[in-house]
Amino acid sequence: MSFTEMNQVVIALLILSMIHAYVFGILFFTHKKVSSRIMAFYMLNVALQYFLFLNIRIFRIEPLIDLFLYLIVLLSLATHPLIYLYVKVLTNEKYRFTKRAIVHFLPALILGFISVVLVAQTDDNTRNQLMAPVNEVNTDTPLPLIAIVFFVSTILLFLQILFYAVLMFKLLYSHDKNIEEVYSYKQNLSLLWLKIFVVIYVLYYILEFVLFAFKGVNISTSAYYSLVALHVFFVGWMAFKQRDIYKSHHTPQRIYNSTSAIEIRNEDKQEDVIKSMEAEHYGENSEDSEKYLKLFSELQSLMLTSQLYLEKELSLYDLAQLLQTNKNYLSKAINLSTGGTFYDFINGYRITEAKKMLRDPQYKHLSIEGIGLSSGFKSRSVFYSVFKKMESITPAAYRSDYEV
């Protein structure tokens, strides 16, 4: 692919990508969330890379031209660690951004420092050769040391994407299981967009590697940079809409309206349970198991009294707050008592409610979707999926069995 043939469409796409990345980066910096701050660095990193590339090809701002050689190794090798840490923070409730995260940036810092030192020692002719399109490079002269560093950095960049792609897929796979322990729904929590992004990300760098390794391969520059522009806008927009997942976002209205539920525990019971829950290690002897069973019994009473399972966005945070206990202990109480997750536990109540409505003639006017929504499900598709999984029959078939 020859960058000397950049047409106006390609230039416009690159400039658009740079502007999108810059705007998204500034917007993310206005958020206090750690995930947003990491995404801000990622977007500004991308924006700066595009600017430096455009400057040596289009803008030609002389005082800034050499910055491409000074910074490109550092910026490129920092790209993958940034997107990995974003996924890490988003999918891991217990992860805290610490100084140890600097390990991921050591290749960028080390090779970036070496490249800066070597670039400072090169003459103007060598620098022009380094910034020239591939088809204009003079292959008759021996490669300077800085060119070898750039080559090694490029290889390392491709190895990084494979390494971090595996790590990100593992995080996203674990996340799918973890959200069932905390939420009664999965919509907008499964991070499907990130899975799509990682797949596209890998394919994009495979394409980059093919173009790098096989110089004779030709590809439409317009199509190539259309993919680049789409990547920036897709990631920026989806990340902008993404909320923190492992955090209580709301308190169901039924909690406010249910004073009887709050009275499930008296003060003595509260103090007894809270003290036991505050222990650093909570064993699984018979006495502890009894406390878990007791907590689960109180949870069942709460569910029956307040019908909180009808709340479409009910979370374990909400119930733990109401029962004045720790989220992790409540989750374990559910696991030990039912053998399933919080997601299964709540949806079990919802399916029971839906079955009552499907059997009751007074709800005959409601569609299957209407009954699903009235039972606490967020969508028809999820209702059908959970109902079929638990009852081995579709809601429509179940209703027909009870029709006169």
N, C-alpha and C positions, 0 to 999 in steps of 0.2 A: 504494500500500500504506500503510495507516494504522497507525502504531505505537501509536495510542491504543487500538487494539482488541487489544492483546496479551493473550492468554489464558494460562491456567496452563501449558498445554503449551509454548507459545512461551517463556515465562519459564524453565521447566525446561530446555528445550533450550539456551538461552543460558547459563544457569548451568552446565550440564553441559559445554558447550564451553569456558567460561572455566576450569573446574576441570581439564579434560583438558589444555588448553594450558599451564596453570601447572605441573601435575605433570610433563608431558613436558619443559617447559623446565628444571625443576630436575634431572630425570634426565640430560638432555643435558649439563648443566654438570658433572656428575660424570665425564664422559668427557674425555680429554685430546686427542682428535682435533679438528683444526681444523673439519672438517665438522660435528661434533657441537656445537661451541661456537657456530657460526653458526646451526644449527638451534635451539639454546637461545635465542638472541636473538630468532629469528623467533617461536618459541612464546610467549615472555614478552611480546613485542610484541603478539601476538594476544590473549593473556590480559588485558593491560592495556587494550586497546581495548574488549574486551567488558565489562570491569569498569566503565570510564568510562561506556559507553553504559547499562549496567544501573543505574548509580548515579543518572543523571539521570532514569531512567524508573521504577525500582523501589526501590532502596535508599534514595535521598535522604539520603545522608550529607552534610549541609550544607557542612562545611569542604572537601569534596573535589569538590563539584559543578562548580565553575569549572575544575577541572583538565581537564575534557573540552574546553573551548574552548582552553585553553592548549596542550594536548598532541596533540590529534587530528590536526592537519596534519602535525606531525613524525612521529608514529607511522604514519600512513597512507602517507605518501610513502616511508617507510623499509621498508615491507613487501616490495615487489617486488625492490628491490636485495638484500635479505637472502636471499630464496629463489633468486635468480639466482646469488649468490655460493656458495650451498650446492651448486648444480648444477655450478658452475665448479670448485670444489675437488674434488668427487667424480669428475668426468669428465676432469680434466686432470692428468696425472701431474706435469707440470713447474710447475704453477701454485703460486705462493707468495703467501700473504696479506700484502700490504705496505700502506704508507701511501697508495699510489696508489688503493687501493680506496675511499678517502674520496670520490673523484669521483662515485661512484654515489649518494652521500648528500647531495650539495650541494643539490639541489632541496629535500630534506626539511629540511636545516639552514637554508637561506636563507628559505624560506617559513615554516618553523616559527618562526624568530626574528621575522620580520615579524608573524606572527599573535600572538605573545606580547606584543609591543610594543603592537599595536592593541587586543588584548583588555584589556590593563591600563588603557587609556584609555576604555573603553566604560562606560556607566552600567548599572545593574541591569536597567532595562527592556529595553535592547538585548540584553543577555546572555540574558535570558529568551526574547526573540524568536528569538535564534540557536539556542537549545536546544529550542525548541518543535517539535512534529511539523509536517510540511509543510502539512497542511491547517489548521493553527491560526495560521500566520504571517499577519501583517497586511500585505497587498500594497499598501495605499494609501499607506504611508509610504515615502520613498526609502530605498534600500539603504545601510546604513553601509559604510564602506570595508572593514571586517573581513569583511563578508558577501561582498564582491567577491573578497577574498583566498581565502575558503573555496570560492567558485565556481571560481576559477582552479585551486585545488589539486585540486578534484574532477575537472576536465577533464584536468589533468596526470596524475592517478592512472589514468585510463582510457588515456591515451596510453602511460603506463609499461608497462601490462600487455601492450599490443601490441608495444612495443619489446623488452621482456625475454622475451616468449614466443618471438619470432623468434630471439633469441640463445640461449635454452635449447634450442629445437628443433635449432639448428645444433650446439650442444655435444653433444646426445644422439645426433645422426646421426653425428658424427665419432667419438664414443665407441664406437658399434657396430663401426666399422672398427678402432679402436685395440686393442680387447680381443682381436682375432684375432692381433695381433702379440705378445701377451703370454701368452695363456691357450689351453689346449687344449680348453676348454669355455666355454659361455656362460651356463649356468644360474646365476641369482642375480647375474649380472654385467651383464646387458643393460639394467638400470634401466627395465624396462617400467613399473613403478609410477610412475616419475617422468614418463614420457610420458603416462600416463593422467592423472596429476595436472595437468600443464600444460594438457592439453585441457580438463579440468573447470574449471581455474582461469580459462581464457579464456572459457568458456561462462558461468561464474559472473559475471564482470565485464561480459560482454555483457548479461546479465540485469540487473545493477546499472545499467548505462547506460540500458537501456530504461526501467527504473523511474524513473531520474533525469530522463530527457529527456521522457517521456510520463507526466504526472502522473495521467492517467485510467486507466492500466493497473492492473488489480487482480490480485493473486496471493495464494494461501493463505499466511498468515504461518507456519503450522505446517510446510508443505512447504518454504518458503524457509529457515527456521532448522533444519530437519532436514538440509538440504544443508550448512549452515554447520557443524553438529555433526559430520556425517559427514566433512567436509573435515579438521577438526582431528584427529579420531581416526585417520583413514586416513593422513594425512601423519605424524603422531606415531609411530604404530605401525610403519609401513614404514621410516621413518628410524631408529627405534630398533633394528630388526633389520638395517639396512644396515651392512655392514662397509666399510672402506676397500678400494678395488678394486686400485689400482696399488701393491701391496705384497705381499711374499712372506708367505704365511700359514702355510705348513707345509713340512716337508721330507719328501718321500715315503719311506716305509719302505724301499723298495728301495735308496735311496741309502745308508742305514745298513747294509744287508745286502750291499752290493756293494763290497768292497775292491778288486776287480780293476779296477772302473771308475775309481777314484781314481788308479790307477797308470797310466792312459793316458798321462800326461805325466811326463817326468822333470824334474828341477829346472832343467836348462838350458833346456828348452823352455818351462817356466813363466815364467822370467825374461825370455826373449826375447819371448814373446807379450804379457806384462803391460806391458813397457816400450813396446812398439809401440802397445798399446791406450791408454796413458795420454797419448798425444800429444793436444794440444788440437784439432788438425785432422787428419783422417785422409783423405788423398787417395785417388784411385781409379786410380793408375797400375798397371802390370803387377805390380810387386812387392807392392803392397798387395792387389791382387786375389788374388795367390797366397796371401797370409796368410789372407784370408777363406776361400778354398777349403780351406786346411789346417785351419782351425778347423771348417769344416763337416764335413770328413772325420773329425775327432776326435769330433764330435757324432754322426755316423752310427755310428762304432764303439761309442760309449757306448750308443746306443739298442739296438744289436744285442746287446751284451754284457749289459746289465742289464734290457732290456725295460721301460724306464721308461714307455713309452707306455701300459702297462697301468694306470698310476696315473690314476684318474679326474679328479683335480684337479691335474694336472701343469702347471707354469707355467714361463715362460722364466726367472724368477728362480731356480728350483730348478736348472735346467741350467747357467745362468751361474755359479752358486755352485759347482757341482760341477766345472765346467771351469775354474774360477778365471779368469773373464774378465768383461767388462762386458756387461750385458744388451743394450745398444743394438748393440754390435758383433756379438753372437751373432745378434740379429734380422736385422742386415744381411747376415750370412753366409748365413742361410737364404733371405733375399729374393733375393740375387744368384745363389745356387746352384740354387734351385728355381723362382724366379719367383712364389712364393706366400708365404703367411703362416705363422707358427708353428702356427696352428690347422690349416691345411691339411696342414702337414708331419707333425704328430703324428697327425692323423686318417688320414693315408695309411697309416701303420704299423698303425693300429687296423683299418682296412678290410682290409689284407693278412692280418692275424691272423684277422679274422672270416671271410674267404673260405676260409682253411685249415680252420677249424672247420666251416664249412658243407659243405665237400667231404668231410670226414673222417667215416666211419660211426660212429666211437667217440663222437662228440658228438651222435649222432642223438637221444639222450634229452633234450637241451637244447632249450628253445624258442628262437625267434628273439630274444626279449628276453634270454634267458639268455646267448646267444652275444654279443649286443651288450654286455651288462654285463661279460662275461668278457673282452671285447676292449678294455675301457677306457672305453666310453661310459657316461655317467651316466644315460641314459634310453633307452627304446625308441624314442621319437619322434625323438630326435636321431640315433640309429643309423640308422633308416630314411631320414631326410632326407639324411644325409651319404653313405650307401651309394648311394642313388638318384642323387645328384648326381655321384658319382665313377664309378659303374659303369653308369649309365643303365638300371638294373634293380633291382627290389626284392630284399631278402635272401631272401624266401620263394621268389621266382621263380628266383633264383640257386641255391638249395638244391635245388629240384625238378629242375633240369637235371642234377644229379649223383646223383640218387636212382636206384637200380636198380629 
